[in-house]
Amino acid sequence: AKVVPLLRTSSNAFFRIEGNTDSVGRADANQALSQRRADAVVNYLVSKGFSAERLIAIGNGSSKPVADNSTDGGRSANRRTDIKVIANK
């Protein structure tokens, strides 16, 4: 919810919403889970008045870790959704 006001400051921007998982589980299940995470964020932003045309949902599965998957803390950090500006018109 804290990100909504920040995204509103970029009224002409387009955003890529990337869902991610840790490496536990099957690759296909992680891919599907990461896509659901990204879709959930897009749906939330649309419910807050953002145009769906400005939002792209991508599921990365476990392919883009930010931490070591061999620790609980690392796996927790890898279960995330990132929002990236991809164009500012």
N, C-alpha and C positions, 0 to 999 in steps of 0.2 A: 504494500500500500504506500510505502514511503517513496517508491520510485515513480509513482504516477505524476506528482507535481514536477519532478525533474524532467520526465519525458515531455511534459506539456511545454517546457521552455523551448523545445525543438519542434515547433509547430509544422515545419515543412520536411522533417526528417523521416526516413524510412528505417525500420528496425528489424534486425534478425534476432529471433528468440531461439536460443540453443539449449535444448535439454540434454543432460548428461547423467551417466550412472557410474557406479563403481564397477569393478571387474568381476564381482561375484555373480554367478549365474550364467545362463547360456547367452551367447551373443545375440541371438534373435530376440530373446525376451528382453534383454537390456536395450536393444534398439527400439522395440515397441514401447517400453517404459519411458525412455528418453523422449520419444515423440509425443507421448501423452503428457509429459511434463511441459514440453514446449507449447503444445496445444492448449493446456490449461491456463498458461500465462497469457497467451493470445486471447483466449475467451474472456479472461478477467479484464484485460485492457479494453477489449471491445465493449464489455459491459460498463466500463467507465467512460465511454464516449470516443475512444480512439477508432479511427477508420481501419477496418480489416485490410484494406488495400495497402496500408503503410506497414503491415506486420507480416513477417515470414517466419513460420515455425519449422525448425530443423531438429531432428533427433540425431545426436552423435553417438549414442550408445556409450560404450566405455572407451572410445577412441581418443578422447582429449582430456586425459587426467591432469589435474593441477597438483596432485599430491600422490604419495606412495600408497598403493592399494594394499600393502602388507600390514598396515596398522588400522585400528578402528578410526582414529582421527583422520587418516588419509582417505579412507573409504567414505567417511562422512563428508569431507571436503569435496570429493568427486561427485557426490549426489547433489547436483545443483542445476540451476537454470541461469544462463548468461543472457544479457541483453546488449546487443551491439548496434551502434549506428552504422548503417551501410551506405546511406546517401543523405545528403542535406541539400535540398533544392531551394 
